Amino acid sequence: MKDYLPSTLSGIAYTGVIILLAVMPVITSALGQGFYLDIFSRIMILSIAALSLNLLIGYGGMISLGHAAFLGIGAYCVGIPVYYEIYNGWIHLGLAIVASGIFALVTGAISLRTKGVYFIMITLAFAQMVYFTFVSLEEYGGDDGLVIVLRSEFGNWLDLESAVVLYYVIFFVLLLTLFFINKLVKARFGRVIVGSKYNERRMQSLGFDTYRYRLVCYVISGILCGIAGVFLGNFTSFISPEMMGWTRSGELIFMVVFGGTGTLFGPIMGAGIFILLEEWLSAITIYWQLIFGAILIAVVLFGRGGIHGLLTRSKRR
């Protein structure tokens, strides 16, 4: 039994976070603070999106500044069908997977022909194209957005209109995402992706088609983020092109860097601290963005390895 218990500070911290997320509805109910249930639901949704981006940045070395586009696509795959009174959640989920996958396949096939800053800029360009496309769709609210009058329906046994049920569905999907990514990066596929990050030519000399591997990784990442978008649309009950703006992509990047790139649980920690800091500082002062910006700069300059790096260094001491 002892072998299965976390033995490092980071392992204990991550186990504690998962336990906290599992019991949060009980805690908020006991304290009569349902507001915090909404905050942690949002944290988990953005954690899924950050985990998907970490697959690109942390493991693949592909820095995308347009990842929020997949988040928006997933959300609109809920909003647009609901607009036409199609409430079936399986249809929403299927549309999000297909739409996100196709968009990732097409844009990834082009973007991965480039490297470095060119890759960053072309992913941003594609995301802005999607952003302005949805801004121009007046039928679906354009820049004003679209209200989701009824959440996705998965049958009477899974009522997402209940905040607690929605919370645990998101929690379950987060656990599945963690399990999937953990298995993926430890498999041969993951080793090729990581190897390509550090020395792509060597991986090619060993006979691996690194372009194909990286493209598949890009598509998987886009689909995972699209699924996060489905839950974001259901959670907010309102969608708009603002969800896929480049600033949102920047926030996702910071969540990954803040938590620790190339780590399994780092993006969850990064998303959690990011949102909690945002909520806390905005409640203290109207100038919270100035303080928040200073914290972000300090983390980038001095927080090497993010939260995961801090926990690891603390263990070595």
Sequence and secondary structure as in RCSB ss.txt:
>XXXX:A:sequence
MKDYLPSTLSGIAYTGVIILLAVMPVITSALGQGFYLDIFSRIMILSIAALSLNLLIGYGGMISLGHAAFLGIGA
YCVGIPVYYEIYNGWIHLGLAIVASGIFALVTGAISLRTKGVYFIMITLAFAQMVYFTFVSLEEYGGDDGLVIVL
RSEFGNWLDLESAVVLYYVIFFVLLLTLFFINKLVKARFGRVIVGSKYNERRMQSLGFDTYRYRLVCYVISGILC
GIAGVFLGNFTSFISPEMMGWTRSGELIFMVVFGGTGTLFGPIMGAGIFILLEEWLSAITIYWQLIFGAILIAVV
LFGRGGIHGLLTRSKRR
>XXXX:A:secstr
 GGGS  SHHHHHHHHHHHHHHHHHHHHHHHT HHHHHHHHHHHHHHHHHHHHHIIIIIT    S THHHHHHHH
HHHHHHHHTT  BHHHHHHHHHHHHHHHHHHHHHHHTTS HHHHHHHHHHHHHHHHHHHHT GGGTGGG EE SS
  B  TT BTTSHHHHHHHHHHHHHHHHHHHHHHHHSHHHHHHHHHHHHHHHHHHTT  HHHHHHHHHHHHHHHH
HHHHHHHHHHHSEE GGGGSHHHHHHHHHHHHHH TT SSHHHHHHHHHHHHHHHHHHH TTHHHHHHHHHHHHH
HH TTHHHHHHHHHHH 
